[in-house]
Amino acid sequence: MNEDHRYGQQARLWISWLVVSVLLGYGVVQTAITAAKLFTS
């Protein structure tokens, strides 16, 4: 029982970090695209 609970918490932690990483990566990509458009126009 305890092992399952700890595994569930760890899985949620990994999912949280994954979501944060995806959102940060998306923001960085959008910023880079915007900057490229500004500098190339």
Sequence and secondary structure as in RCSB ss.txt:
>XXXX:A:sequence
MNEDHRYGQQARLWISWLVVSVLLGYGVVQTAITAAKLFTS
>XXXX:A:secstr
 HHHHHHHHHHHHHHHHHHHHHHHHHHHHHHHHHHHHHHH 
